[in-house]
Amino acid sequence: MGNSIGNIFKLTSFGESHGLKIGGVIDGCPSGLTIDLKYIQEELDRRKPGQSKITTSRTERDKVEFMSGIFEGKTTGTPIGFTISNKNYKTEDYDKIKDVFRPSHADFTYQEKYGLRDYRGGGRSSARETACRVVAGAVAKLILRSYNIEISAYVWSVGNIFANVDNLSFDDITNSKEKNIVRCPDESVALKMIDFISDLKKKGNSVGGQIKCHIKGVPSGLGEPVFDKLHADLAKAMLSINAVKGFEYGSGFKGSKMLGSEHNDEFELNNGKVTTKTNFSGGIQGGVSNGEEIYFKVAFKPVATILTKQKSVDKEKNNIEIKAEGRHDPCVVPRAVPIVESMTAMVIVDHLLRNRTTKL
């Protein structure tokens, strides 16, 4: 029913925005993994609401509680069950719109699909569910540590404001992106982004942006042609995130403007290792990783809830005018950085485990 992702390393999530709890079950995690609870909570804290002046004012501790699959600090190989309680929700903010279809929300489509919907904060369609992904992603990142694989995502753009990171290394980006509340490694541009988002928040409006993600240390050979190509699974994982409108890896759409003589990544030997002179392929060729750094971009639309009057219809098919209430992000991109990293980690771990069956 579309509530699970992964083949071997699999997450099934459950819960709604204003329900008692959200949570999930992580299946396929190998036994013997030391679970760093402090690290997992820190990852959740990077995603949680109310963390800065440019995010929603809803405050949630997002304290994760593990119920199974862990014994004496290590995974047992059995399903890992966890929950996160919802505490700071205001259902009354949504009473006025329970019969209204908000523009660009999932209200209409959920009503059409199921014949009813949980209107409280969007119910299952709410980005609140992504907290479950961050828990599973943090566990996946712990696995990736043993493979020396690192993932680093950051805010590349907000609206028409773009970061310049051409001269920054992977480590530079990783070390600097968390030094500001917008999670952009270009400090001067980050200040412009923060001012822009803060102004939009005061006006009750919203804006989108792009996140760029780099994966370092991925071995060659990951990916399952033809339908589970590595970039195809990364694309599905990213496009499953709330508000995502686009995915582009390697040269992306710019590659369509290039000649083959410009775009081909020529091979060369470096200390006995096969590498490429350029990396327009984004570390993936034929759907399989080639050992180079993998990189991609994810585009997010403006948050659908804006505090200005809009025209819509209700369940009785009357034309109406609505004005949303509640606490919402003016720009979801800064809080989405750990979500992108988490979904990336789950895909890479899943393919690492699948790759064990490729050859004797």
N, C-alpha and C positions, 0 to 999 in steps of 0.2 A: 504493500500500500504506500510505498514511497517514503517510509519513515526510517530506512536504514541505508547506510552507505558503506561500501567496501566488500571484498570477497572473502579474504582470510581475516585481516584485521578489520573488524566491522563495528560500527556504532549504530545503535537503534536509540532514538531519542523519543521522549514523550513529554506532555504537559502543555499548558497554555499560559499566556501572559499574566492573567489574573487568577489562575488556579492556585491551589494550596502549594504545590511544588512543581518544578520541572525536573527532569532527570534523564538518565540513559543507562544502557547496558553496552559495555565494550566486550565484544567476543573475539577470540582468536589471539589475544595477547599472550605471548610466550611466558612460561613460568620462569621464576627466578629473577625477574626485573625488580630492582630496588625502587620502591615508590617514594619519591621525594614530595611529601605533602606540602611542605613550605613552597616549593617551586610551583606546584600545580595551583596553589592559592594565589601566588604572585601573578601567574598567567591570567587567572580569572579577574584579578584586580585591574589588569590592563584593559579589560573589556567592560568592566562594570559601569553602570550609569552613575552620574553625579560626581565624576572624578575631576572635573574642571569647569571653568566658567563657560566653555564652548560646547558643553554637553547638556543633555537633559538634566533637570534638577531632581528627577526621581533618584532616591538613594537606596541602594540595596547592598547588603554585605556580601551577597553571593558566596556564602560559606558552603563549600561542598562537603557532603557526608558520604563516605563509602560504606556500602552495606555487605559486599561480598567480593570474592576473588582475590583478597589480599590477606596474608597471614604472616605475622611477625615481620611486617614491613616489606614483604616481597609478594609478587604475583604468584598465584597458584596454578595458572593455566585455565582456570574456570572463569565463567562470565563475571565481569567486574560491574557491579551495580552501584549507582550513585544517585543522589538527589541534591537539589538546591532549592531552598525554601523561598517563596515569594512573600515579602513582608510589606514593602512600601508601595502598595497599589491603591488607586482611587477609582473604584468602579463607577462611582457616581458621576465622574467626568464624562462617561460614555452613555449615560441614560438618555440624553437628548438625541443621540444619533443611532439608537438601536435599530431603528427602522429605515435608516438612511444609508445610501451607498456613497461613501466618501470617494472623491476623485482620485484615481491612480492607486487605490487600496485594493485589497483582496475581498472586500465586502461583497461586491456583486458576483464575482466568480465563485466564491465559496457558497453563496446562496443558491446559485445556479447548479453547482455540483452536488451539494448535499441536501438542499431543501431547507436548511437552517444554518445558523452560524453563531459562534460565540463572539458577540460584539465588544466584549470587554477588552479593550486594548488590542484588538485584532485577533485575540485567541491564539490559535495554533499558527496563524500567519505572522505573528509578531516576531521581531528580531530577538525577543527575549529567549527564544529557543536556542539561539546561537551560543549561549553560555554552556550548553551541553557539549557543543562541538569543541569549545576551548578546553574543557576537561579531557576529552578524548585526545585532542591534539597535544595537550601537555604530556599525556602518557606516551603518545607516539614520539614526541621529541626526546623523551627519556630513552626510548629504544634507539633513536638515531644517534645519540651520544656515543654509543658503543661502536658505531660505524664511522664516527668522525664526520657526520653529515650535519651541516648547519643551514638554517633557514633565516633569512632576514628580509622582512617586508617594511615598507615605509610609505608615507604619503608623498606622492610625486606631483600631484596637482590638486588644487581646489578651485573650481570654476576655471577661469582663464589664467590663474596664477600657477606657474610651473617652477619646480625646483631645478637647479643646475647641479648635478652630481657627477659630471663627466670625469672630474679629477679625483673623485673619492673611491677608495678601495672598498672591498666587501667589509673589512674590519672597521674602516672609518665610518661607514654607514651604520653598522651595528652599534658602534660605540657612541654615536652622536644623535641617533634618531629619537631616543627617549629623553633627551635633555630639554625638550619643549613639549607643550601639551598637544600640539598638532601632529607630532611624530614625523617631522620632516627634518632630514639631516642637513639641509641648507638653512642655516640659522637666520640669515637676513630675509630669505623668502618666507620662512616659518612665521616671522613676526607679521608680515603682510597678510598671510593666511589667517592668523589669529584675529587680527583687526577686522578683516573682512567678515569672518564667521560671527564675531561678536556683534558687529553692526547688523547683520541679518537676524540674529537672535532677538535683538531689540525690536526689529521691525516685524517679527513674526513670520519671516520668510526662511527659505532653505536653499541649499546649493549642493551640487554633486562634486565628484572629483575622481582621481585615479590613484590606485595603489600599485606600486611596483614591487615585485618579489624576486629575490635571488636565492638559489639553492647551490651551496658549495659542497663538493666532496661526494657527489652521487657517482657511483661506479658505472662503467659502461655495461649495457645489457639489460637494463630495466625497461619493461614495457611488454605488452602482450598483443601483438598484431593478430587479427586485423582490426577488431572492434574495440579492444581495450588498449589502444596505443597510450603511451604515457601522457602525451599532451592532451589526448581526448579525455582521459580520466581527470586530469588537472582542470580541464575546461568545465567538465560536468560539476566537479566539486566547487569551483568558483561560482558558476552560474546558479548553484543551489543556494547561495548566500542571498539574504534579503537585499533588495535594491540594486543588485548587480545587473548591468545591461550589456556588458561586453567583456571578452577575454581575447588577449593577443599575446602570442609567445614568439620569441626570437625576433626576426625582422618584421613580423606581422604584416600589416597592410602596406608598409613601406616597401616590402620585398616585391610586391606586385609591380612596382615602378622600376625595378632594377633589371639589368641584363644578367644572363646566366654567368657570364665571365666576371661580373661584379659580385654576384651573390654566392657563388659556390665557395664552400669552406675547404680550402686545400689542406691535405694532410701533410704532416711532417713528423720526423722522429726527434724527440727531446729526451736525451739520456735513456734511450731504448724504449720510450713510451710513445705511442701514437697519439698525437694531438692535432689540433687544427690551427691554421694561421689566423683565421677570423672565426667569428661565432654568430653568423647570421641565423644559423639553425637553432639557436637558443638551447644548445646542449642536447637536442633530440633530433635524430634522423631516422626516417622509416618507422616512427612511433616508438623508437628505442633510444635510451640514453647513450650518449657517446663518450661520457667521461668529462665533458666540458661543463662549465657553469651553466645551469638552467636559469632562465629569467623570463618573466612574463609580466603583463600589466592587467589590472582588473578595473573596469569602469563602473562607478556607482552613480545612480541617478540622484537628483535632489530628494530629500525626505518628503514623502507625500503629504504629511500633515503640516499645513501652514495656517497661521492664525489670522487669515484674512477671509473675507466672504467669497464663496465660490458657488457656482450653480451645479445642481445635481438633480437626482430623482430619488423617490423613496420606494419602498416595497409595493406600494399601491399604484406605482407608476405616475405619481404626481410630480410635476416640475417644482423644485423647491430651491431655496437659497440657504446655505449652511455656513456656520463659522465654527471651526474646530476649537475644542478646549483640551486642556491636559498639558503634560510635560513631555516635550519631544526634542530630539537633537536637531539643531539647525543644519548640521552636516554630520553624516554618519561615518565619514571616512576615517577620522582619527581612531575611533573605537573599533573600526573594522580591521585594523592592522593585525591584531592577534588572532582574529577569526580567519583571515587569509592564511596566516602562518599555520594555524591549526589544521585547516583543511588540506594544506600542502603536506604537512607532516603525516597525516593519515594516509594520503595517497602514496607517498613514497614508502612508508612502512609496509603498506599492503603489497606493493610491487616487490619490495625486498623479500617478503615472505613467499610470494608467488614464484619468484625467480629461483627458489630453492629446488623446484621441481623441473626446471628447464632441461638439465642435462645430468648425466651420471658423474 
